[in-house]
Amino acid sequence: MTEPTVAAPPPSQAEPAPEDLGYGPTPELVQAVVNAAEGGDAAAVRTLLVPLHAADIAGVVGQLTPDQRAMVVAALRGRLDPEVLAELHVVLQDEIVELFEPNELATAITALDTDDAVNVIENLEAADQREVLAAIPAADRAHVEEALAFAEESAGRLMQRSFVAVPVYWNIGQIIDYLRDEDDLPEEFYEIFVVDHNRKPLGTVPLNRAMRAKRPIVVGDIMDKEPKIVPVDMDQEDVAYVFRQYDLTSAPVVDRDGRLVGVIMVDDILDVIHEEHGEDMMRMGGVTEGDLYTSIVKTTRSRSAWLAVNTGTALLASTVISLFDATIEQMVALAILMPIVASMGGNTGMQALTVAVRALATRELTAANAPRLINKELVVGLLNGALFAVIIGSVATFWFASLPLGLVLGAAMVVNLGVAGLCGILIPLALERFGADPALAASIFLTMVTDVVGFVAFLGLAASFLL
């Protein structure tokens, strides 16, 4: 049977933007909300925002000023979908919840899944947290308090408490009757967990399989055995790896005794992957995702610490240059060409570093393949060094009419790019080995190495062979 074909769009036809397809807030919508907020028109704010999806409301709120956000929250009081709180960036979340009375916030938190409720309440001040928890119904409060007892960024914080679990000896008919009669079921679920008499997971049954099976069939006969179980204290990055590795839509969470206590859903893992990936990329630049929403003073303070460390490494590079001041004085061309060696080394190192940090995060770089990848990055660095040694060396030769200068520049290029490629993978591996975050500190050390090695190689060779 022939597969249906779809004609490709003309090459000149641009892909439609998400907002053109009705996804996400459009610039026109955001501007209309800004105008309504500035004009104090609460009715217009409600008309514009109430019909939207919670994620789109959060997207609009994120593009407003603090004063505009306060006006929007006041306009939506009593009509704000609690899911909006879960969709907000943590910096905005902290700002918005301060605009709620404890009883209002408790009502909103009660409407959320346990994992989302914990995300909202965990950053409150201790006194505010106690006040809000006291206003939450006892059953919901117990779940939230128990989740708060788990370590941050663990499976326990991430899991939902509502799930469907049945005994291994039940048949499909019993399960269907249970699902129809039971009122306290999760709003969404994709799998039925099969447990023994101690509530330990034995397997899972996808809903589509359960719905297609005959009523007399025992669930233990059609379940997927050996489910991918997540310990309650597993780090969320490791949980994300399990989901990605085995293409899961949900996974059972067990306590230290192996008993089923919760479930993690794929939508929560998508948030984790986005959060961890963005965090790694931001840290490599010495910034945080929250910089988009924090004040000028806070952003300046957070970035200044990173710049202070870079100042130290820059001073070290300058000290190295000062050791060759007499050499530079005798040949001004060296001062002109020095930045080329350092910048090429820095870019080469960052290429290897970016690949290594990402591979460590996704567990694609391990002790098993590290030697091979280290050798690869060294060879790539040397080959690129040789390639650009010819190019840049030739330019320097014709520019300053000096073949020896071109050869020295080319040799320094090979040395620095080889070292840059090697250190671009070794530095994150070493930081990971000693328990530090490679994304946070690796770029500083790499910049220091490529600057120092580049200057020493170039100026040292110049001092030895040109003067």
Secondary structure, DSSP 8 states (H G I E B T S, - for coil): ----------TTS----GGGGT-S--HHHHHHHHHHHHTT-HHHHHHHHTTS-HHHHHHHHTTS-HHHHHHHHHHTTTT--THHHHHS-HHHHHHHHTTS-HHHHHHHHHTS-HHHHHHHHTTS-HHHHHHHHHHS-HHHHHHHHHHHTS-TTBHHHH-BS---EEETT-BHHHHHHHHHH-S---S--SEEEEE-TT--EEEEEEHHHHHHS-TTSBHHHHSEES---EETT-BHHHHHHHHHHHT-SEEEEE-TTS-EEEEEEHHHHHHHHHHHHHHHHHHHTT--GGGGTS-HHHHHHHHHHHHHHHHHHHHHHHHHHHTTHHHHHH-HHHHHHHHHHHHHHHHHHHHHHHHHHHHHHTT-S-TTTHHHHHHHHHHHHHHHHHHHHHHHHHHHHHHHT-HHHHHHHHHHHHHHHHHHHHHHHHHHHHHHHTT--HHHHHHHHHHHHHHHHHHHHHHHHHHHHT-
